[in-house]
């Protein structure tokens, strides 16, 4: 039997059917308005857990993180579609009782109210109807709940968050400046052909004709008398001359490469940082003699 002390463990537990197959996760527990006992649990079902189905807790058994119901998975998924809006009307509760085959008992004279996915204890209102009161320890582990109970007795509490201790922590942002290497550009070498005119002076020689005369002597008399006495004759001489000849060849003249060097310079950066300031504000507490 599920009691009020089990609500914290029930919410968020895994709902399984009579065969041990998972149905879904328990999201809310509904309490009886008169007795304050847990009566119904809503379980998220469907492919994405978008539908909440009501299952009675009367015969449910909690074992570790699993909550076993005496119904099969198909029956739960086919249960009446009732919106989990924080309260069950008598008509809705009767419909659920009929579907699960449970005797209605005093269901005609009572409403059931949800815990809104939080563990609740009950307090009596002026009309004598129990209403749920949220317990801030919901969703915490055992150690965390124990720490929360220990902290409840400290002096003062945080109004903007969970109670910590009797002091407030002040924090501030600090600027940390460093450097990182980033790529800022690229440099490359490119080679192309440039044509230019080159002038060189080259000595050249050529042959020229000149007339040489020599007298007749005993040494050349025979050659001189070999021809006719009076005749016409031509004598041809081949002349030669040198001309400049241009020849080109490609030869390596130098090697060129890119090198990098690191140059350090000073650069100023600025940024905004925030810090907390703590000050006393007016309240209901009266200052003591020591504060004056």
C-alpha positions in Angstrom: 0.0 0.0 0.0 1.4 3.4 -1.0 1.4 5.9 1.9 2.1 9.6 2.1 5.7 8.8 3.1 6.2 6.9 -0.2 5.2 9.9 -2.4 8.7 11.2 -2.8 9.9 7.7 -4.0 6.8 7.2 -6.2 7.2 10.4 -8.2 9.8 9.8 -10.9 9.8 6.0 -10.4 9.4 3.5 -13.3 5.9 2.1 -13.6 5.8 -1.6 -14.6 2.8 -3.8 -15.4 1.9 -7.2 -13.8 4.5 -8.9 -16.1 7.3 -6.5 -15.2 7.2 -4.6 -18.5 7.8 -0.9 -18.4 4.7 1.3 -18.8 6.3 4.7 -18.4 7.5 7.1 -15.7 5.3 8.3 -12.8 4.9 12.1 -13.1 2.2 13.0 -10.5 0.4 11.6 -7.5 -3.2 12.5 -6.6 -4.4 12.6 -3.0 -7.8 12.0 -1.6 -9.3 15.3 -0.4 -10.8 13.8 2.7 -8.2 11.2 3.9 -5.1 12.7 2.3 -4.0 9.2 1.1 -2.4 8.7 -2.3 -5.2 7.5 -4.6 -4.0 7.9 -8.2 -0.8 8.2 -10.1 -0.3 9.6 -13.6 2.2 7.8 -15.8 3.7 9.3 -19.0 3.0 6.9 -21.9 3.2 7.0 -25.6 6.2 7.1 -27.9 7.5 10.4 -26.6 5.9 10.3 -23.2 3.4 13.0 -24.1 0.3 11.3 -22.7 -0.5 11.0 -19.0 -2.6 8.0 -18.0 -4.3 7.6 -14.6 -3.6 4.4 -12.7 -5.0 3.6 -9.2 -2.5 3.2 -6.4 -4.7 0.9 -4.3 -2.8 -2.3 -5.2 0.4 -0.8 -6.4 3.7 -2.0 -4.8 6.9 0.1 -4.6 10.1 -1.9 -5.0 13.3 0.2 -5.3 12.8 2.5 -8.2 10.0 0.5 -9.7 6.3 0.8 -9.0 4.4 -2.4 -10.0 0.7 -2.2 -10.9 -1.6 -5.3 -11.1 -2.6 -4.4 -14.7 -1.1 -5.2 -18.0 0.5 -2.6 -20.3 -2.3 -2.7 -22.9 -5.0 -2.1 -20.3 -3.2 1.0 -19.0 -2.7 2.5 -22.4 -6.4 2.0 -23.2 -7.5 3.7 -20.0 -9.9 6.7 -20.3 -8.2 9.8 -21.5 -8.5 12.3 -18.7 -6.5 15.5 -18.6 -4.1 15.8 -15.7 -5.2 19.3 -14.7 -4.5 19.1 -11.0 -7.9 17.8 -9.8 -10.2 14.9 -10.5 -13.9 15.4 -10.5 -16.2 12.7 -9.0 -17.4 11.8 -12.5 -13.9 11.3 -13.7 -13.0 9.3 -10.7 -16.0 7.0 -11.1 -15.1 6.5 -14.8 -11.7 5.4 -13.8 -12.9 3.1 -11.0 -15.3 1.4 -13.4 -12.5 0.9 -16.0 -10.1 -0.7 -13.5 -12.9 -2.7 -11.9 -12.5 -1.2 -8.4 -15.4 -0.6 -6.0 -16.1 3.1 -5.9 -16.7 3.2 -2.1 -17.1 6.8 -1.1 -15.9 8.2 -4.5 -19.3 10.0 -5.0 -18.6 12.3 -2.0 -14.9 13.1 -2.6 -12.6 14.8 -5.0 -9.0 13.9 -5.6 -6.3 16.5 -5.8 -2.8 16.3 -7.4 0.6 16.8 -5.9 1.8 18.5 -9.1 4.8 16.2 -9.4 6.1 17.1 -5.9 6.0 15.3 -2.7 3.3 16.7 -0.4 2.2 16.6 3.2 -1.3 17.6 4.2 -2.8 20.3 6.3 -6.4 20.8 7.3 -8.2 23.8 5.9 -11.1 25.6 7.6 -13.5 23.4 5.7 -11.9 20.2 7.0 -10.6 19.2 3.5 -7.0 18.3 3.1 -5.0 20.2 0.6 -1.5 19.4 -0.6 1.5 21.5 0.5 4.7 21.2 -1.5 7.7 19.7 0.2 10.9 21.3 -0.9 12.8 18.1 -0.6 11.1 16.6 -3.7 13.5 15.3 -6.3 16.5 15.2 -3.9 18.5 12.2 -2.8 18.5 10.9 0.8 21.8 12.8 1.6 20.5 16.0 0.0 17.2 15.8 2.0 19.2 15.3 5.2 21.4 18.3 4.4 18.2 20.3 3.6 16.8 19.4 7.0 20.0 20.3 8.8 20.1 23.7 7.0 16.6 24.5 8.0 17.7 25.3 11.5 20.3 27.8 10.5 20.0 31.5 11.2 18.4 33.3 8.3 17.7 31.9 4.8 18.1 32.9 1.2 14.9 34.5 -0.2 16.0 34.1 -3.8 17.1 30.5 -3.7 17.6 27.4 -1.4 18.9 28.0 2.1 22.6 27.6 2.4 24.1 28.9 5.6 24.3 32.1 7.6 26.6 33.9 5.1 26.4 35.1 1.6 29.1 34.5 -1.0 30.2 37.5 -3.1 31.6 36.8 -6.5 33.2 38.8 -9.3 34.5 38.3 -12.8 38.2 38.6 -13.4 39.7 39.3 -16.8 42.2 36.7 -18.0 44.2 37.8 -21.0 46.1 35.4 -23.2 47.1 34.9 -26.8 46.2 32.4 -29.5 47.8 31.9 -32.9 45.5 32.6 -35.8 46.0 32.7 -39.5 46.1 36.3 -40.8 47.4 35.9 -44.3 49.4 33.9 -46.8 52.7 34.8 -48.6 53.9 32.9 -51.7 56.7 33.1 -54.2 55.8 33.3 -57.9 58.3 33.0 -60.8 57.7 34.4 -64.2 59.7 35.1 -67.3 60.8 38.7 -68.2 62.3 39.4 -71.6 64.9 42.2 -71.9 67.3 43.5 -74.5 71.0 42.8 -73.9 73.7 44.6 -75.9 77.1 43.2 -76.3 80.0 44.4 -78.5 81.7 41.6 -80.5 84.8 42.1 -82.6 84.3 40.9 -86.1 86.8 40.9 -89.1 86.4 40.8 -92.8 88.7 40.7 -95.9 89.2 43.7 -98.2 90.9 43.8 -101.6 93.8 45.9 -102.4 96.1 46.0 -105.5 99.7 45.0 -105.0 102.3 45.7 -107.7 105.7 44.1 -107.9 108.5 44.5 -110.5 109.6 41.8 -112.9 112.6 40.0 -111.6 114.5 36.9 -112.4 112.5 35.1 -109.8 109.1 35.9 -111.3 110.0 36.4 -114.9 108.8 32.9 -116.0 105.4 33.4 -114.4 105.1 36.8 -115.9 105.9 35.5 -119.5 103.4 32.5 -119.2 100.5 34.5 -120.6 99.9 36.0 -124.0 101.6 39.2 -125.1 98.6 41.4 -125.2 95.4 39.8 -123.9 92.3 40.6 -121.8 92.0 38.6 -118.5 90.1 38.6 -115.3 91.2 37.3 -111.9 88.7 36.7 -109.1 89.5 36.7 -105.4 87.0 35.4 -102.8 86.5 37.7 -99.8 85.5 36.5 -96.3 84.0 38.3 -93.3 83.0 37.4 -89.7 79.4 37.9 -88.6 78.1 37.8 -85.0 76.4 34.6 -84.0 73.9 34.6 -81.0 73.4 31.5 -78.9 71.5 31.3 -75.6 71.7 28.8 -72.8 69.8 28.6 -69.4 72.0 28.4 -66.3 70.9 28.5 -62.6 72.0 31.8 -61.0 70.4 31.7 -57.4 67.9 30.1 -55.1 65.1 32.0 -53.4 62.9 30.9 -50.5 60.4 32.4 -48.0 61.3 32.5 -44.3 59.3 33.8 -41.3 60.4 35.6 -38.2 58.4 36.5 -35.1 58.0 40.2 -34.2 56.6 41.0 -30.8 54.6 44.2 -30.3 52.4 45.6 -27.5 48.6 45.6 -27.9 46.0 46.9 -25.5 42.7 45.1 -24.9 39.7 46.1 -22.8 36.6 44.2 -21.7 33.7 44.6 -19.2 33.8 42.6 -16.0 31.0 42.4 -13.4 31.2 42.0 -9.7 28.7 41.6 -6.9 28.2 44.1 -4.1 26.6 43.3 -0.8 24.8 45.9 1.2 22.4 46.0 4.1 18.8 47.0 3.2 16.0 48.0 5.5 14.0 45.1 7.0 11.8 44.2 9.9 14.7 43.3 12.2 15.7 46.0 14.8 19.4 46.8 15.1 21.0 45.6 18.3 23.2 47.9 20.5 26.2 46.5 18.8 24.8 47.5 15.3 24.2 51.1 16.5 
